Protein backbone atom coordinates (compact mmCIF):
# COMPACT_ATOMS: atom_id res chain seq x y z
CA UNK A 1 0.00 0.00 0.00
CA UNK A 2 1.22 3.49 -0.82
CA UNK A 3 1.97 5.34 2.44
CA UNK A 4 0.72 8.54 0.81
CA UNK A 5 -2.82 7.16 0.99
CA UNK A 6 -2.53 7.09 4.77
CA UNK A 7 -1.28 10.70 4.74
CA UNK A 8 -4.19 11.67 2.49
CA UNK A 9 -6.69 9.96 4.74
CA UNK A 10 -5.36 11.80 7.82
CA UNK A 11 -5.32 15.11 5.91
CA UNK A 12 -8.93 14.81 4.72
CA UNK A 13 -10.15 14.05 8.23
CA UNK A 14 -9.06 17.54 9.23
CA UNK A 15 -9.31 19.56 5.98
CA UNK A 16 -11.42 19.98 2.87
CA UNK A 17 -9.84 19.00 -0.43
CA UNK A 18 -7.13 21.45 -1.58
CA UNK A 19 -5.13 20.32 -4.60
CA UNK A 20 -2.10 22.51 -3.92
CA UNK A 21 -1.81 21.55 -0.24
CA UNK A 22 -2.09 17.83 -0.99
CA UNK A 23 0.51 18.13 -3.79
CA UNK A 24 2.88 19.82 -1.31
CA UNK A 25 2.13 17.07 1.25
CA UNK A 26 3.18 14.45 -1.32
CA UNK A 27 6.06 16.54 -2.71
CA UNK A 28 4.66 16.25 -6.23
CA UNK A 29 3.20 18.60 -8.84
CA UNK A 30 -0.56 19.04 -9.16
CA UNK A 31 -0.42 17.21 -12.51
CA UNK A 32 1.33 14.26 -10.84
CA UNK A 33 -1.24 14.34 -8.03
CA UNK A 34 -4.07 14.02 -10.56
CA UNK A 35 -2.37 10.97 -12.08
CA UNK A 36 -2.00 9.42 -8.61
CA UNK A 37 -5.66 9.99 -7.76
CA UNK A 38 -6.79 8.51 -11.07
CA UNK A 39 -4.49 5.50 -10.52
CA UNK A 40 -5.93 4.85 -7.03
CA UNK A 41 -9.44 5.22 -8.45
CA UNK A 42 -8.69 2.61 -11.12
CA UNK A 43 -7.48 0.27 -8.34
CA UNK A 44 -10.80 0.71 -6.51
CA UNK A 45 -9.21 2.32 -3.45
CA UNK A 46 -11.10 5.60 -3.78
CA UNK A 47 -13.58 7.53 -5.87
CA UNK A 48 -12.25 10.84 -7.21
CA UNK A 49 -14.73 13.44 -8.38
CA UNK A 50 -12.78 16.24 -10.04
CA UNK A 51 -14.50 19.58 -9.69
CA UNK A 52 -14.84 21.31 -13.07
CA UNK A 53 -15.34 25.05 -13.28
CA UNK A 54 -15.18 27.83 -10.72
CA UNK A 55 -16.74 26.99 -7.36
CA UNK A 56 -17.03 23.25 -8.02
CA UNK A 57 -14.92 21.54 -5.35
CA UNK A 58 -13.18 18.23 -5.99
CA UNK A 59 -14.14 15.31 -3.74
CA UNK A 60 -12.46 12.10 -2.61
CA UNK A 61 -14.41 9.15 -1.18
CA UNK A 62 -12.44 6.20 0.18
CA UNK A 63 -13.82 2.77 -0.69
CA UNK A 64 -11.73 0.93 1.92
CA UNK A 65 -10.70 1.54 5.54
CA UNK A 66 -7.37 3.27 4.89
CA UNK A 67 -6.22 3.17 8.54
CA UNK A 68 -6.80 -0.59 8.77
CA UNK A 69 -5.20 -1.23 5.37
CA UNK A 70 -2.14 0.80 6.31
CA UNK A 71 -1.68 -0.96 9.66
CA UNK A 72 -1.91 -4.31 7.87
CA UNK A 73 0.65 -3.15 5.28
CA UNK A 74 2.96 -1.79 7.97
CA UNK A 75 2.92 -5.06 9.93
CA UNK A 76 3.84 -7.07 6.84
CA UNK A 77 6.59 -4.70 5.72
CA UNK A 78 7.90 -3.25 8.97
CA UNK A 79 11.42 -4.59 8.51
CA UNK A 80 11.76 -2.40 5.41
CA UNK A 81 11.37 0.79 7.47
CA UNK A 82 14.10 2.71 9.28
CA UNK A 83 13.64 3.82 12.88
CA UNK A 84 13.40 7.42 11.68
CA UNK A 85 10.60 6.65 9.21
CA UNK A 86 8.72 4.64 11.83
CA UNK A 87 8.96 7.51 14.30
CA UNK A 88 7.69 9.88 11.62
CA UNK A 89 4.65 7.64 11.09
CA UNK A 90 3.93 7.55 14.84
CA UNK A 91 4.07 11.36 14.88
CA UNK A 92 1.37 11.67 12.21
CA UNK A 93 -1.91 13.21 13.47
CA UNK A 94 -4.06 10.12 13.97
CA UNK A 95 -6.60 8.47 16.26
CA UNK A 96 -5.12 7.31 19.58
CA UNK A 97 -6.23 3.71 18.99
CA UNK A 98 -4.46 3.68 15.63
CA UNK A 99 -1.26 5.11 17.12
CA UNK A 100 -1.40 2.54 19.94
CA UNK A 101 -1.87 -0.35 17.50
CA UNK A 102 1.05 0.83 15.37
CA UNK A 103 3.29 1.13 18.45
CA UNK A 104 2.43 -2.39 19.55
CA UNK A 105 3.18 -3.78 16.09
CA UNK A 106 6.50 -1.92 15.92
CA UNK A 107 7.60 -3.10 19.35
CA UNK A 108 6.68 -6.74 18.71
CA UNK A 109 8.19 -6.83 15.23
CA UNK A 110 11.45 -5.04 16.00
CA UNK A 111 12.21 -6.17 19.52
CA UNK A 112 10.28 -9.42 19.75
CA UNK A 113 9.49 -11.25 22.95
CA UNK A 114 11.96 -13.55 24.65
CA UNK A 115 10.51 -16.96 25.37
CA UNK A 116 11.75 -16.85 28.94
CA UNK A 117 10.49 -13.32 29.60
CA UNK A 118 6.86 -13.36 30.71
CA UNK A 119 6.71 -9.72 31.79
CA UNK A 120 4.68 -8.80 28.71
CA UNK A 121 2.02 -11.45 29.42
CA UNK A 122 -0.87 -11.53 31.82
CA UNK A 123 -0.83 -15.06 33.25
CA UNK A 124 -4.06 -16.85 34.06
CA UNK A 125 -5.08 -20.40 34.95
CA UNK A 126 -7.24 -22.82 32.97
CA UNK A 127 -7.63 -26.40 34.14
CA UNK A 128 -6.79 -27.94 30.75
CA UNK A 129 -5.23 -26.96 27.44
CA UNK A 130 -7.65 -28.03 24.68
CA UNK A 131 -5.97 -30.06 21.96
CA UNK A 132 -7.98 -28.31 19.24
CA UNK A 133 -9.28 -24.75 19.36
CA UNK A 134 -12.52 -24.96 17.45
CA UNK A 135 -16.14 -23.99 18.27
CA UNK A 136 -17.49 -27.42 17.31
CA UNK A 137 -15.32 -29.26 19.83
CA UNK A 138 -17.02 -30.33 23.07
CA UNK A 139 -17.34 -27.11 25.04
CA UNK A 140 -16.00 -26.53 28.53
CA UNK A 141 -14.76 -23.49 30.46
CA UNK A 142 -11.19 -23.82 29.17
CA UNK A 143 -12.21 -23.88 25.50
CA UNK A 144 -14.80 -21.18 26.15
CA UNK A 145 -12.10 -18.94 27.69
CA UNK A 146 -9.97 -19.17 24.57
CA UNK A 147 -12.81 -18.80 22.06
CA UNK A 148 -14.28 -15.79 23.88
CA UNK A 149 -10.99 -13.94 23.47
CA UNK A 150 -9.80 -15.04 20.02
CA UNK A 151 -13.19 -15.04 18.34
CA UNK A 152 -16.38 -13.07 17.80
CA UNK A 153 -19.97 -14.12 17.53
CA UNK A 154 -22.85 -12.50 15.71
CA UNK A 155 -24.29 -11.35 19.05
CA UNK A 156 -23.16 -11.08 22.65
CA UNK A 157 -25.05 -11.42 25.90
CA UNK A 158 -24.48 -8.72 28.51
CA UNK A 159 -26.53 -8.80 31.71
CA UNK A 160 -29.07 -11.06 29.99
CA UNK A 161 -29.57 -8.58 27.16
CA UNK A 162 -28.59 -9.49 23.61
CA UNK A 163 -26.50 -6.97 21.66
CA UNK A 164 -25.06 -6.94 18.14
CA UNK A 165 -21.38 -7.82 17.71
CA UNK A 166 -20.60 -8.80 14.11
CA UNK A 167 -24.15 -7.86 13.14
CA UNK A 168 -24.81 -4.34 11.87
CA UNK A 169 -28.57 -4.81 12.10
CA UNK A 170 -31.16 -7.52 11.66
CA UNK A 171 -34.89 -7.82 11.03
CA UNK A 172 -37.56 -10.49 11.19
CA UNK A 173 -39.84 -10.83 8.18
CA UNK A 174 -42.30 -13.55 9.00
CA UNK A 175 -40.28 -16.67 9.80
CA UNK A 176 -37.13 -15.32 8.16
CA UNK A 177 -34.33 -13.53 10.01
CA UNK A 178 -32.37 -11.16 7.74
CA UNK A 179 -28.89 -10.34 9.06
CA UNK A 180 -26.64 -7.55 7.79
CA UNK A 181 -22.97 -7.83 8.79
CA UNK A 182 -20.57 -5.09 9.77
CA UNK A 183 -18.05 -4.30 7.06
CA UNK A 184 -14.25 -4.28 7.20
CA UNK A 185 -14.15 -7.15 9.73
CA UNK A 186 -11.08 -9.30 9.15
CA UNK A 187 -9.85 -12.69 10.23
CA UNK A 188 -6.46 -12.87 11.91
CA UNK A 189 -4.84 -13.79 8.55
CA UNK A 190 -6.15 -10.56 6.99
CA UNK A 191 -9.05 -12.06 5.01
CA UNK A 192 -12.25 -10.00 5.02
CA UNK A 193 -15.29 -11.57 6.68
CA UNK A 194 -18.11 -12.10 4.19
CA UNK A 195 -21.61 -13.47 4.62
CA UNK A 196 -20.54 -16.71 2.92
CA UNK A 197 -18.03 -17.32 5.73
CA UNK A 198 -20.72 -16.87 8.38
CA UNK A 199 -23.18 -19.10 6.54
CA UNK A 200 -20.58 -21.88 6.30
CA UNK A 201 -19.98 -21.66 10.07
CA UNK A 202 -23.68 -21.64 10.92
CA UNK A 203 -24.47 -24.61 8.70
CA UNK A 204 -21.74 -26.65 10.39
CA UNK A 205 -22.86 -25.55 13.86
CA UNK A 206 -26.52 -26.33 13.19
CA UNK A 207 -25.64 -29.80 11.94
CA UNK A 208 -23.57 -30.40 15.08
CA UNK A 209 -26.13 -28.91 17.51
CA UNK A 210 -29.34 -30.05 15.83
CA UNK A 211 -30.15 -32.65 18.50
CA UNK A 212 -29.27 -30.35 21.39
CA UNK A 213 -31.02 -27.06 20.66
CA UNK A 214 -33.89 -28.08 18.35
CA UNK A 215 -32.21 -26.30 15.45
CA UNK A 216 -33.87 -28.78 13.11
CA UNK A 217 -36.49 -26.03 12.79
CA UNK A 218 -34.00 -24.18 10.58
CA UNK A 219 -35.13 -24.78 7.00
CA UNK A 220 -32.23 -23.05 5.31
CA UNK A 221 -29.56 -20.35 5.34
CA UNK A 222 -28.95 -18.31 2.22
CA UNK A 223 -26.32 -15.74 1.23
CA UNK A 224 -28.01 -12.66 -0.25
CA UNK A 225 -24.94 -10.51 -0.95
CA UNK A 226 -21.41 -10.02 0.39
CA UNK A 227 -22.63 -8.78 3.78
CA UNK A 228 -26.20 -10.04 4.01
CA UNK A 229 -27.81 -13.44 4.57
CA UNK A 230 -31.06 -14.87 5.88
CA UNK A 231 -32.08 -17.78 8.09
CA UNK A 232 -35.44 -19.39 7.37
CA UNK A 233 -37.27 -21.19 10.20
CA UNK A 234 -40.37 -23.34 10.38
CA UNK A 235 -41.52 -20.90 13.02
CA UNK A 236 -40.00 -17.73 14.43
CA UNK A 237 -37.41 -18.50 17.17
CA UNK A 238 -36.55 -15.49 19.32
CA UNK A 239 -34.03 -17.55 21.29
CA UNK A 240 -31.88 -17.98 18.20
CA UNK A 241 -29.95 -14.82 19.13
CA UNK A 242 -29.01 -16.36 22.49
CA UNK A 243 -27.84 -19.47 20.64
CA UNK A 244 -25.79 -17.30 18.25
CA UNK A 245 -24.17 -15.45 21.17
CA UNK A 246 -22.59 -18.57 22.68
CA UNK A 247 -19.03 -19.72 22.17
CA UNK A 248 -20.02 -22.71 20.04
CA UNK A 249 -21.36 -20.12 17.55
CA UNK A 250 -17.97 -18.39 17.21
CA UNK A 251 -17.25 -17.40 13.61
CA UNK A 252 -14.11 -18.90 12.08
CA UNK A 253 -12.41 -19.63 8.78
CA UNK A 254 -10.18 -22.55 7.83
CA UNK A 255 -7.46 -21.92 5.27
CA UNK A 256 -4.60 -24.31 4.47
CA UNK A 257 -5.40 -26.36 7.57
CA UNK A 258 -5.24 -23.36 9.92
CA UNK A 259 -8.26 -21.94 11.77
CA UNK A 260 -8.58 -18.16 11.95
CA UNK A 261 -10.88 -15.97 14.03
CA UNK A 262 -11.82 -12.27 14.15
CA UNK A 263 -11.41 -11.49 17.88
CA UNK A 264 -9.01 -9.22 19.75
CA UNK A 265 -6.37 -11.93 20.16
CA UNK A 266 -4.87 -14.72 18.10
CA UNK A 267 -3.02 -17.85 19.18
CA UNK A 268 0.73 -17.25 19.28
CA UNK A 269 1.80 -20.71 20.45
CA UNK A 270 0.36 -23.79 22.12
CA UNK A 271 1.65 -26.90 23.84
CA UNK A 272 0.38 -29.36 26.47
CA UNK A 273 1.20 -26.97 29.34
CA UNK A 274 0.16 -23.53 28.11
CA UNK A 275 -1.29 -21.45 25.34
CA UNK A 276 -0.15 -17.94 24.45
CA UNK A 277 -2.40 -15.28 22.97
CA UNK A 278 -1.22 -12.08 21.32
CA UNK A 279 -2.93 -9.07 19.77
CA UNK A 280 -4.71 -9.80 16.49
CA UNK A 281 -3.27 -7.05 14.23
CA UNK A 282 -6.46 -7.06 12.13
CA UNK A 283 -8.84 -6.67 15.06
CA UNK A 284 -11.72 -4.33 14.29
CA UNK A 285 -12.05 -2.84 17.79
CA UNK A 286 -9.82 -0.72 20.04
CA UNK A 287 -6.44 -2.23 20.85
CA UNK A 288 -6.67 -3.90 24.29
CA UNK A 289 -4.46 -2.76 27.16
CA UNK A 290 -3.46 -6.38 27.74
CA UNK A 291 -1.37 -7.26 24.69
CA UNK A 292 -0.29 -10.77 25.70
CA UNK A 293 -1.98 -13.58 27.65
CA UNK A 294 -0.41 -16.80 28.91
CA UNK A 295 -2.94 -19.43 29.97
CA UNK A 296 -1.38 -22.26 31.98
CA UNK A 297 -2.73 -25.47 33.48
CA UNK A 298 -0.30 -25.59 36.43
CA UNK A 299 -1.96 -24.02 39.46
CA UNK A 300 1.31 -23.85 41.44
CA UNK A 301 3.02 -21.82 38.70
CA UNK A 302 -0.05 -19.62 38.49
CA UNK A 303 0.10 -18.93 42.24
CA UNK A 304 3.82 -18.23 42.09
CA UNK A 305 3.23 -15.60 39.41
CA UNK A 306 0.95 -13.61 41.70
CA UNK A 307 3.12 -13.84 44.82
CA UNK A 308 4.60 -10.40 44.16
CA UNK A 309 1.47 -8.66 42.90
CA UNK A 310 -1.22 -6.80 44.79
CA UNK A 311 -4.49 -8.63 44.10
CA UNK A 312 -8.20 -8.03 44.36
CA UNK A 313 -11.13 -10.40 44.13
CA UNK A 314 -14.06 -10.26 41.74
CA UNK A 315 -17.08 -12.49 42.18
CA UNK A 316 -19.42 -13.38 39.34
CA UNK A 317 -23.17 -13.44 39.92
CA UNK A 318 -24.48 -14.22 36.42
CA UNK A 319 -23.41 -17.83 36.81
CA UNK A 320 -22.37 -20.37 39.39
CA UNK A 321 -20.36 -23.58 39.65
CA UNK A 322 -22.72 -26.50 40.06
CA UNK A 323 -21.48 -29.84 41.51
CA UNK A 324 -23.93 -32.74 41.39
CA UNK A 325 -24.34 -36.48 40.99
CA UNK A 326 -26.35 -37.30 37.87
CA UNK A 327 -28.13 -40.64 37.59
CA UNK A 328 -28.39 -42.46 34.29
CA UNK A 329 -32.13 -42.39 33.43
CA UNK A 330 -31.73 -45.90 31.98
CA UNK A 331 -30.12 -47.28 35.14
CA UNK A 332 -31.79 -49.96 37.23
CA UNK A 333 -31.38 -47.81 40.35
CA UNK A 334 -34.97 -47.34 41.56
CA UNK A 335 -36.63 -44.05 42.39
CA UNK A 336 -36.95 -45.15 46.01
CA UNK A 337 -33.18 -45.85 46.13
CA UNK A 338 -32.37 -42.49 44.55
CA UNK A 339 -34.57 -40.62 47.04
CA UNK A 340 -33.05 -42.47 49.99
CA UNK A 341 -29.56 -41.70 48.65
CA UNK A 342 -30.43 -38.00 48.44
CA UNK A 343 -31.81 -38.05 52.01
CA UNK A 344 -28.58 -39.60 53.30
CA UNK A 345 -26.45 -37.08 51.38
CA UNK A 346 -28.38 -34.20 52.99
CA UNK A 347 -27.93 -35.73 56.44
CA UNK A 348 -24.25 -36.43 55.77
CA UNK A 349 -23.68 -32.78 54.83
CA UNK A 350 -24.93 -31.88 58.31
CA UNK A 351 -23.32 -34.76 60.21
CA UNK A 352 -20.68 -37.04 58.73
CA UNK A 353 -21.29 -39.63 61.45
CA UNK A 354 -24.67 -40.64 60.03
CA UNK A 355 -25.39 -44.40 60.31
CA UNK A 356 -27.38 -46.55 57.86
CA UNK A 357 -27.42 -49.99 56.26
CA UNK A 358 -26.61 -50.72 52.58
CA UNK A 359 -29.78 -50.60 50.50
CA UNK A 360 -28.65 -50.37 46.82
CA UNK A 361 -28.05 -53.81 45.31
CA UNK A 362 -25.40 -52.68 42.80
CA UNK A 363 -24.01 -49.22 41.98
CA UNK A 364 -21.40 -48.20 39.40
CA UNK A 365 -20.26 -44.56 39.55
CA UNK A 366 -17.92 -42.63 37.28
CA UNK A 367 -15.55 -39.92 38.49
CA UNK A 368 -12.80 -37.87 36.87
CA UNK A 369 -9.19 -38.69 37.62
CA UNK A 370 -7.73 -36.22 40.11
CA UNK A 371 -11.10 -35.42 41.69
CA UNK A 372 -10.97 -33.33 44.86
CA UNK A 373 -11.41 -34.55 48.43
CA UNK A 374 -15.12 -33.66 48.56
CA UNK A 375 -15.79 -36.12 45.71
CA UNK A 376 -13.81 -38.82 47.51
CA UNK A 377 -15.95 -38.32 50.61
CA UNK A 378 -19.09 -38.76 48.52
CA UNK A 379 -17.68 -41.88 46.90
CA UNK A 380 -17.05 -43.37 50.33
CA UNK A 381 -20.61 -42.46 51.31
CA UNK A 382 -22.14 -44.16 48.26
CA UNK A 383 -19.91 -47.17 48.83
CA UNK A 384 -21.53 -47.51 52.24
CA UNK A 385 -24.99 -47.32 50.64
CA UNK A 386 -24.24 -50.18 48.20
CA UNK A 387 -24.00 -53.92 48.56
CA UNK A 388 -21.93 -54.06 45.37
CA UNK A 389 -19.98 -50.93 44.42
CA UNK A 390 -17.62 -49.99 41.57
CA UNK A 391 -15.85 -46.73 40.70
CA UNK A 392 -14.82 -45.98 37.11
CA UNK A 393 -12.12 -43.33 36.66
CA UNK A 394 -11.86 -41.39 33.42
CA UNK A 395 -9.49 -38.72 32.15
CA UNK A 396 -10.93 -35.27 31.53
CA UNK A 397 -10.20 -35.42 27.80
CA UNK A 398 -11.95 -38.80 27.42
CA UNK A 399 -14.92 -37.51 29.38
CA UNK A 400 -15.25 -34.38 27.26
CA UNK A 401 -14.71 -36.05 23.89
CA UNK A 402 -17.09 -39.00 24.35
CA UNK A 403 -20.89 -39.11 24.57
CA UNK A 404 -21.80 -40.32 28.07
CA UNK A 405 -24.63 -42.40 26.59
CA UNK A 406 -21.84 -44.88 25.75
CA UNK A 407 -20.69 -45.06 29.41
CA UNK A 408 -21.80 -48.20 31.22
CA UNK A 409 -22.38 -46.53 34.60
CA UNK A 410 -25.33 -45.77 36.89
CA UNK A 411 -24.24 -42.23 37.83
CA UNK A 412 -21.56 -39.60 37.17
CA UNK A 413 -20.10 -36.91 39.39
CA UNK A 414 -20.43 -33.71 37.35
CA UNK A 415 -19.17 -30.14 37.63
CA UNK A 416 -20.77 -27.52 35.40
CA UNK A 417 -20.68 -23.74 35.17
CA UNK A 418 -24.23 -22.60 34.40
CA UNK A 419 -25.93 -19.21 33.90
CA UNK A 420 -28.06 -18.40 36.95
CA UNK A 421 -31.19 -17.68 34.90
CA UNK A 422 -30.92 -20.51 32.34
CA UNK A 423 -29.71 -23.50 34.36
CA UNK A 424 -31.51 -26.38 32.66
CA UNK A 425 -31.60 -24.73 29.25
CA UNK A 426 -27.82 -24.51 29.36
CA UNK A 427 -27.46 -28.07 30.62
CA UNK A 428 -29.62 -29.28 27.73
CA UNK A 429 -27.71 -27.47 24.97
CA UNK A 430 -24.16 -27.39 26.38
CA UNK A 431 -23.72 -29.75 29.30
CA UNK A 432 -22.98 -33.48 29.37
CA UNK A 433 -26.37 -33.71 31.10
CA UNK A 434 -28.03 -33.42 27.69
CA UNK A 435 -26.45 -36.62 26.38
CA UNK A 436 -28.52 -38.66 28.83
CA UNK A 437 -31.63 -36.50 29.12
CA UNK A 438 -32.32 -34.65 25.86
CA UNK A 439 -34.44 -37.54 24.51
CA UNK A 440 -36.95 -37.48 27.37
CA UNK A 441 -40.39 -36.06 26.44
CA UNK A 442 -40.12 -33.59 29.32
CA UNK A 443 -36.80 -32.30 27.92
CA UNK A 444 -38.23 -31.96 24.42
CA UNK A 445 -41.24 -30.06 25.73
CA UNK A 446 -38.88 -27.84 27.73
CA UNK A 447 -36.89 -27.01 24.58
CA UNK A 448 -40.08 -26.34 22.62
CA UNK A 449 -41.12 -23.67 25.15
CA UNK A 450 -37.70 -22.01 24.97
CA UNK A 451 -37.62 -22.10 21.19
CA UNK A 452 -41.12 -20.90 20.38
CA UNK A 453 -42.47 -19.02 23.41
CA UNK A 454 -41.56 -15.55 24.60
CA UNK A 455 -39.05 -14.88 27.35
CA UNK A 456 -41.61 -14.61 30.21
CA UNK A 457 -42.38 -18.32 29.69
CA UNK A 458 -38.75 -19.35 30.19
CA UNK A 459 -38.66 -18.74 33.94
CA UNK A 460 -41.86 -20.73 34.28
CA UNK A 461 -40.59 -23.75 32.33
CA UNK A 462 -37.27 -23.69 34.20
CA UNK A 463 -39.22 -24.05 37.45
CA UNK A 464 -41.47 -26.83 36.08
CA UNK A 465 -38.54 -28.79 34.67
CA UNK A 466 -36.55 -28.43 37.89
CA UNK A 467 -39.54 -29.83 39.75
CA UNK A 468 -39.63 -32.80 37.33
CA UNK A 469 -35.91 -33.52 37.94
CA UNK A 470 -36.30 -33.22 41.71
CA UNK A 471 -39.43 -35.41 41.91
CA UNK A 472 -37.62 -38.16 40.03
CA UNK A 473 -34.40 -37.54 41.92
CA UNK A 474 -32.36 -37.72 38.73
CA UNK A 475 -29.85 -35.27 40.18
CA UNK A 476 -28.42 -34.88 43.69
CA UNK A 477 -26.98 -31.42 44.15
CA UNK A 478 -23.76 -31.48 46.16
CA UNK A 479 -22.59 -27.88 46.06
CA UNK A 480 -23.01 -24.59 44.23
CA UNK A 481 -21.01 -21.40 44.50
CA UNK A 482 -20.15 -18.28 42.55
CA UNK A 483 -16.83 -18.12 40.78
CA UNK A 484 -14.26 -15.80 42.40
CA UNK A 485 -11.32 -14.36 40.43
CA UNK A 486 -8.06 -13.03 41.82
CA UNK A 487 -6.76 -10.31 39.53
CA UNK A 488 -4.06 -7.63 39.77
CA UNK A 489 -5.38 -4.66 41.71
CA UNK A 490 -4.61 -2.25 38.85
CA UNK A 491 -7.06 -4.04 36.52
CA UNK A 492 -10.31 -2.14 35.97
CA UNK A 493 -13.41 -2.59 33.79
CA UNK A 494 -13.35 -6.37 34.22
CA UNK A 495 -16.21 -7.99 32.31
CA UNK A 496 -17.21 -11.61 31.86
CA UNK A 497 -19.57 -13.58 29.68
CA UNK A 498 -22.65 -15.31 31.08
CA UNK A 499 -20.45 -18.18 32.33
CA UNK A 500 -18.08 -15.97 34.27
CA UNK A 501 -15.31 -16.20 31.65
CA UNK A 502 -13.12 -13.10 31.56
CA UNK A 503 -13.16 -10.93 28.46
CA UNK A 504 -9.52 -9.74 28.52
CA UNK A 505 -9.95 -7.14 25.82
CA UNK A 506 -12.23 -5.07 28.06
CA UNK A 507 -9.68 -4.72 30.89
CA UNK A 508 -8.17 -1.30 31.50
CA UNK A 509 -4.78 -1.29 33.23
CA UNK A 510 -4.18 1.63 35.55
CA UNK A 511 -0.84 2.37 37.23
CA UNK A 512 0.35 -0.87 38.80
CA UNK A 513 0.48 -0.99 42.60
CA UNK A 514 3.40 -3.20 43.75
CA UNK A 515 2.99 -5.56 46.69
CA UNK A 516 4.65 -4.21 49.84
CA UNK A 517 7.33 -6.47 51.28
C-alpha positions, 0 to 999 in steps of 0.5 A, spaced: 500 500 500 502 506 498 503 510 504 501 517 501 494 514 501 494 514 509 497 521 509 491 523 504 486 519 509 489 523 515 489 530 511 482 529 509 479 528 516 481 535 518 481 539 511 477 539 505 480 538 499 485 542 496 489 540 490 495 545 492 496 543 499 495 535 498 501 536 492 505 539 497 504 534 502 506 528 497 512 533 494 509 532 487 506 537 482 498 538 481 499 534 474 502 528 478 497 528 483 491 528 478 495 521 475 495 518 482 488 519 484 486 517 477 491 510 478 488 509 485 481 510 483 482 505 477 485 500 483 478 501 486 481 504 493 477 511 492 472 515 488 475 521 485 470 526 483 474 532 479 471 539 480 470 542 473 469 550 473 469 555 478 466 553 485 465 546 483 470 543 489 473 536 488 471 530 492 475 524 494 471 518 497 475 512 500 472 505 498 476 501 503 478 503 511 485 506 509 487 506 517 486 498 517 489 497 510 495 501 512 496 498 519 496 491 515 501 493 510 505 496 515 505 489 519 507 485 513 513 490 511 515 493 517 522 490 517 523 495 510 522 501 514 528 505 518 527 507 525 526 514 523 521 513 518 517 509 523 517 515 528 515 519 523 509 515 522 507 515 529 508 522 529 502 523 524 496 526 526 491 520 527 486 516 532 489 514 539 487 507 537 491 507 531 497 510 534 497 505 539 496 499 535 502 501 530 506 502 536 504 495 539 506 492 532 512 496 531 515 493 538 513 486 537 516 486 530 522 489 532 524 487 539 520 481 539 518 477 545 523 472 549 521 466 550 523 466 557 520 473 559 513 473 561 513 480 563 509 482 557 504 477 558 498 476 563 498 469 566 491 466 568 489 459 569 485 454 565 484 447 568 486 444 561 489 446 554 484 443 549 488 439 543 484 443 538 481 450 538 474 450 534 467 452 536 465 445 534 469 441 539 465 439 546 465 445 550 468 446 557 470 453 560 477 452 558 475 452 551 470 457 552 475 462 555 480 461 549 474 462 544 471 468 547 478 472 546 480 469 540 473 469 536 467 473 535 460 471 535 454 474 531 451 477 538 453 477 545 449 477 551 451 482 557 446 482 563 441 477 559 440 482 554 442 481 547 447 486 543 449 486 536 457 484 535 458 482 528 451 484 526 450 491 523 442 490 524 437 484 523 430 484 522 424 479 522 420 478 516 415 472 517 419 466 519 425 469 516 431 472 520 435 477 515 442 479 518 446 484 515 454 484 517 458 489 519 463 491 514 471 491 514 471 485 519 477 481 518 480 474 520 487 474 523 490 472 517 487 478 513 481 475 510 475 480 510 469 476 513 463 475 508 456 473 509 458 466 505 463 465 511 458 466 516 453 461 513 458 456 512 460 456 520 452 456 521 451 450 517 456 446 520 454 448 527 446 447 526 448 440 523 452 439 530 447 442 535 441 439 531 439 434 536 441 439 542 437 445 541 432 443 536 435 447 530 432 442 526 427 447 525 432 451 521 429 450 514 435 453 510 440 459 510 442 463 504 447 468 502 443 474 499 450 478 498 457 479 500 454 482 507 447 479 508 444 473 509 437 470 511 435 464 516 429 461 514 425 457 520 419 453 520 416 458 526 419 464 528 425 463 534 426 469 538 431 464 542 436 464 536 440 470 538 441 467 544 444 461 541 448 465 536 451 469 542 454 462 545 461 460 544 459 454 540 457 459 535 464 463 534 465 465 527 471 462 524 475 460 517 479 454 515 485 456 510 490 451 508 489 447 515 489 453 519 483 456 523 482 463 523 478 468 528 476 475 528 477 477 535 481 481 539 487 476 540 490 470 536 493 464 538 501 465 538 503 458 540 500 452 544 503 446 547 500 441 552 502 446 558 500 452 556 497 457 550 499 464 548 495 469 545 497 475 542 494 481 539 490 480 532 493 485 528 487 485 524 482 486 530 476 491 528 475 494 535 480 498 540 487 495 541 486 492 548 491 494 554 493 487 555 497 485 549 499 478 551 496 472 555 499 466 557 494 461 559 497 455 563 494 449 566 499 448 572 496 451 578 502 452 582 506 456 577 499 460 576 500 462 584 507 463 584 506 468 578 501 472 583 506 472 589 509 479 588 502 482 585 497 486 589 491 482 588 483 483 588 477 479 588 471 479 583 465 475 584 461 473 578 453 473 579 451 471 572 453 464 573 455 459 578 459 452 579 454 446 580 457 440 583 452 434 582 451 427 581 447 425 575 443 418 575 443 415 568 435 415 566 436 408 563 439 405 570 436 400 574 437 404 580 430 405 583 426 411 584 426 409 592 433 408 592 435 415 589 430 418 594 433 415 599 440 416 597 439 424 596 436 423 604 442 420 606 447 425 602 443 431 605 444 428 612 451 427 611 452 434 609 450 436 616 453 430 620 458 425 617 457 420 622 450 418 620 449 411 620 445 406 615 445 400 612 446 398 605 440 398 600 442 399 593 443 392 590 449 394 585 451 401 583 457 403 578 459 410 579 464 414 574 468 420 576 474 424 573 481 422 575 484 427 580 477 429 583 478 433 589 477 430 596 469 432 597 468 427 591 472 422 595 468 423 601 461 422 597 464 416 593 465 413 600 458 415 602 455 411 596 460 405 597 456 404 604 450 405 601 451 399 596 452 392 597 456 391 590 460 398 588 464 400 583 468 406 581 470 408 574 475 413 573 476 417 566 481 422 564 478 429 563 479 429 555 476 422 554 470 424 558 469 431 554 470 427 547 465 421 548 458 421 549 456 419 556 450 415 553 456 410 551 458 409 558 456 403 562 455 406 569 449 408 573 451 415 575 456 420 574 459 426 578 459 432 574 461 439 575 458 444 570 458 452 570 451 454 568 448 461 567 443 463 573 437 464 569 438 458 564 440 452 568 436 447 565 436 450 558 444 450 558 445 443 561 440 441 555 444 445 549 451 445 552 452 440 558 454 433 558 447 432 562 443 433 555 447 426 552 442 422 557 436 427 558 435 430 551 431 424 549 426 425 554 419 427 552 419 432 558 426 435 555 423 436 548 417 439 551 422 444 555 426 445 549 419 447 545 417 452 550 424 455 549 424 455 542 417 458 540 415 461 546 416 468 549 421 470 554 416 470 560 415 463 559 422 461 560 422 462 567 416 458 568 418 452 564 425 452 568 421 451 574 417 446 572 422 442 569 426 443 575 420 440 579 420 434 574 428 432 575 427 433 583 421 429 583 424 423 580 431 424 583 435 424 577 440 429 580 443 430 587 446 437 588 452 437 592 454 444 592 453 450 588 457 457 588 459 463 585 466 463 581 471 468 584 477 471 580 483 473 583 486 479 579 491 484 579 489 490 583 490 495 577 485 491 573 479 495 571 473 494 567 473 487 568 467 484 564 465 476 563 460 472 559 454 469 562 459 463 564 463 468 568 469 467 563 473 473 563 473 478 556 480 480 557 480 485 551 475 489 556 480 490 561 483 497 562 490 497 566 491 503 571 498 504 574 500 498 577 500 498 585 506 493 587 505 488 593 509 491 599 514 487 602 
